[in-house]
Amino acid sequence: MNDSQTYDEFNNDIDRKLKEKDFLGALKICDEARKIFPEKFDFKFMSGICHKSLDDDEKAKKFLLESIELEPRFLPAYDIITDILTNQAETIDINYSYIAIELLDKALEIQPDNKEIIYKMALMNLNLANYSDAIRDFEALNKLDPQDALFITKLAQAYSRSGNAEKSIELINDYHKDNPERLELISQLGVAKHSKEEFKEAREIYNKLLQSPELDDANEFRFAVVNNYCESLRMETDKKYHEEYLSLVEENLLYFPSSNVLQKAFLTANILCENKEVFKKEDIFLNNMFPLDREVASLNLYLSNRYDEVETSDFCPNAFDCVINYKLSDYSEKHDELIEKAIISIKNQKLVFDQPFKTDINAHRTEYDLCKLGDKAINDIMSLVEAASNDYEKEIKLKNEGLFAKNWPKKTNIKSWSMIANKESFHVKHNHCEAWYSGVLYLKMPNNLSNDDGSIVFTSSGYNFPISNKDKEIIINPKEGDIVFFPSHLYHYTKPFKDNAERICLPFNICPVNI
């Protein structure tokens, strides 16, 4: 039997096993074929298919990457491996998105106008909040297929998220001039209005959508509309909207009784409405159900500080004691030089101003995750932050601060950005519940600050919750080179300053990786 006959027989046997869904059998043949034909990409590719079908994503990726090395122009390999990476980015670690983008870039070199590849790339960038890149990709898709409502929907979303709500509205209205109205596009009109803080107009759109009978069989879409509707009500400061918020949550808990998102919204709404007996019971329920949920912990922090009868949860009993300040100078004698170089790098990045859905007001921020840039100056200073992070972990575990210390994540992913604040810039109350702990490195501070101007304030009260004299706050007036660490669920805000100078900081989130 010659090599050609053996090669064909291997392929036929593997194909037969795959059709029978006997993936272990197909993999056994692939293993034998790779030994005889190590230079053939297709046996590595089919090995990857088998491992994926057997739910072994790591081995699937290994063989798919090896098949790409042998045959870089075979697009199905890119398609399958980026599907795996997309799923892993959603369920394990967002960093897999960056690997997928690198592979999609290579695939686009082969087929620059491949809509499926461009769409995958666009979604990745949208999920990573790389809005400029997402807009570029979705605009390219829109040019390739101007009538595709999916492309228009995602492009409108990217416009709204990046502060270009008017372009989003214009895009949707232009489509509807010549085409029937589509619910997903109408929903994006609501998002655009919300991004402009025109909450009343956004709610009118969401309310109209919820009356549509088409939503009866579209639970995922209904939930997205409800979630946006709830958020537009939560943003309102006028108490008259709080009862409406509560009614909306209660109504939709009938549709989605097991949704932890709506259950937390139910607690939030009852806090806003000051329904004491209800939120006391709900607080106990949620802390028992989701003891490691940082948003639940933040709501308990507010309640337990304000009401003596509400017990502090086990997550982080003394959250304010976990705010710890370190000095960059303790980790490098060249810290001043490193700070100077980092500032230059930051100012060379793409900056966005007063972006919608963000917590900073009148400030510029870097658009991309600084840890993913490959910039030496940023990487050098972040290596010092990581060294300080290790010390923070040791100190928290020594304090033995509840589940926060006991369940310290074994593997983490760090995400960083930078804020350039000028006169009258500030942050509203917020927290970072997607992370386990967070921090801020202060690179530059104005010289003439007084009365806590430019300070960061940690508080037990978040959102638009009723204010009480029992609310706890601690104020930190940072100096250049300070690194302030804190539990991510702890609410905080910053105070503006009047000096005509810059405050440049580098905030970061340390997020658990699911392993």
PEVEN-V578945 format. One record per pair of residues at least 12 apart in sequence whose C-alpha atoms are under 8 Angstrom apart, sorted by the first residue. I is the first residue (numbers start at 1). J is the second residue. Records with the same first field share a line. If there is no record, write none. Layout:
BEGIN
I = J, J
END
This chain:
BEGIN
7 = 33, 37
10 = 29, 30, 33
13 = 26, 29
14 = 26, 27, 29, 30
23 = 50, 51, 53, 54
24 = 50, 54
26 = 50
27 = 46, 47, 50, 51
30 = 43, 44, 46, 47
31 = 47
39 = 70
40 = 70
41 = 66, 67, 68, 70, 71
42 = 67
44 = 63, 64, 66, 67
45 = 63, 64, 66, 67, 77
47 = 60, 63, 64
48 = 60, 61, 62, 63, 64
57 = 84
60 = 81
61 = 81, 84
64 = 77, 78, 81
65 = 77, 81
73 = 107, 110
75 = 107
78 = 103, 104, 107
79 = 117
81 = 100
82 = 100, 103, 104
85 = 97, 99, 100
86 = 100, 124
91 = 514
92 = 513, 514, 515
93 = 413, 513, 514
95 = 413
97 = 124, 128
101 = 121, 124
104 = 117, 118, 120, 121
113 = 144
115 = 141, 144
118 = 137, 138, 141
119 = 137, 138, 141
121 = 134, 137
122 = 134, 135, 137, 138
126 = 158
129 = 367, 368
130 = 367, 368
131 = 158, 159, 161, 162, 367
132 = 162
134 = 155, 158
135 = 155, 158, 159
138 = 151, 152, 154, 155
139 = 155
147 = 175
149 = 185
152 = 171, 172, 185
153 = 172, 184, 185, 188
155 = 168
156 = 168, 169, 171, 172, 188
157 = 188, 191, 192
160 = 191, 192, 195, 356
161 = 195, 355, 356, 357
162 = 355, 356
163 = 195, 196, 355, 356
165 = 192, 193, 195, 196
166 = 192
168 = 188, 189, 192
169 = 189, 192
172 = 185, 186, 189
183 = 209
186 = 205, 209
187 = 205, 206, 209, 225
189 = 202, 205
190 = 202, 203, 205, 206
191 = 228
194 = 232
195 = 356, 357
196 = 356
199 = 232, 233, 236
202 = 229, 232
203 = 229, 232
206 = 225, 226, 228, 229
207 = 229
209 = 225
210 = 222, 225, 226
226 = 252
230 = 245, 248, 249, 265
233 = 245
234 = 269, 463, 464
235 = 463, 464
236 = 464
237 = 464
239 = 272, 273
242 = 269, 272, 273
243 = 269, 273
245 = 269
246 = 266, 269, 270, 273
249 = 262, 265, 266, 269
250 = 266
263 = 286
264 = 286, 295, 296
267 = 279, 282, 283
268 = 299
271 = 465
272 = 464, 465, 466
280 = 310
283 = 296, 299, 300
287 = 313
291 = 314, 315
292 = 315, 403, 404
294 = 433, 434, 436, 488, 489
295 = 433, 489
297 = 313, 315, 316, 489
298 = 460, 489, 490, 491
300 = 312, 313
301 = 313, 460, 461
302 = 460, 461, 462, 471
305 = 460, 470, 471, 472
306 = 468, 470, 471
314 = 402, 403
315 = 401, 402, 403, 404
316 = 401, 402, 403, 404, 405
317 = 401, 402
318 = 401
319 = 401, 486, 487, 490
320 = 458, 474, 486, 490
322 = 396, 485, 486, 487
323 = 484, 485, 486, 487
324 = 392, 484, 485, 486
325 = 482, 483, 484, 485
326 = 388, 482, 483, 484
327 = 481, 482, 483
328 = 384, 385, 481, 482, 483
329 = 481
331 = 384, 387, 388
332 = 384
335 = 481
336 = 481
338 = 377, 380, 381
339 = 381, 443, 481
341 = 377
342 = 377, 378, 381
343 = 443, 504
345 = 375, 377, 378
346 = 366, 418
349 = 366, 367
350 = 366, 367, 368
351 = 364, 365, 366, 367
352 = 364, 365, 366, 367
353 = 365
359 = 427, 428, 429, 430
360 = 425, 426, 427, 428
361 = 425, 426, 427, 428
362 = 421, 422, 424, 425, 426
363 = 419, 420, 421, 422, 425, 426
364 = 419, 420, 421
365 = 417, 418, 419, 420
366 = 417, 418, 419
367 = 417
368 = 417
369 = 415, 416, 417
370 = 415, 416, 417, 418
371 = 414, 415, 416
385 = 441, 483
392 = 485
409 = 436, 512, 513
410 = 512, 513
411 = 512, 513, 514, 515
412 = 510, 511, 512, 513
413 = 510, 511, 512, 513
414 = 508, 509, 510, 511
415 = 508, 509, 510, 511
416 = 506, 507, 508, 509
417 = 506, 507, 508
418 = 504, 505, 506, 507
419 = 503, 504, 505, 506, 507
420 = 502, 503, 504, 505
421 = 502, 503, 504
422 = 497, 500, 501, 502, 503
423 = 496, 497, 498, 499, 500, 501, 502
424 = 496, 497, 498
425 = 495, 496, 497
426 = 454, 493, 494, 495, 496
427 = 493, 494, 495
428 = 492, 493, 494
429 = 462, 463, 491, 492, 493
430 = 462, 463, 491, 492, 493
431 = 488, 489, 490, 491, 492
432 = 488, 489, 490, 509
433 = 488, 489
434 = 488, 511
435 = 488, 509, 510, 511, 512
436 = 487, 488, 489, 509, 510, 511, 512
437 = 485, 486, 487, 488, 489, 509, 510, 511
438 = 485, 486, 487, 488, 507, 508, 509, 510
439 = 483, 484, 485, 486, 507, 508, 509
440 = 482, 483, 484, 485, 505, 506, 507, 508
441 = 481, 482, 483, 484, 505, 506, 507
442 = 478, 479, 480, 481, 482, 483, 503, 504, 505, 506
443 = 480, 481, 482, 503, 504, 505, 506
444 = 480, 481, 502, 503, 504, 505
445 = 479, 480, 501, 502, 503, 504
446 = 499, 501, 502, 503
448 = 499
449 = 497, 498, 499
452 = 475, 477, 495
453 = 495, 496, 497, 498
454 = 477, 494, 495, 496, 497, 503
455 = 475, 476, 477, 478, 494, 495, 496
456 = 475, 476, 477, 478, 492, 493, 494, 495
457 = 473, 474, 475, 476, 492, 493, 494, 495
458 = 473, 474, 475, 490, 491, 492, 493
459 = 471, 472, 473, 474, 490, 491, 492
460 = 472, 473, 490, 491
461 = 491
462 = 491, 492
488 = 509
END
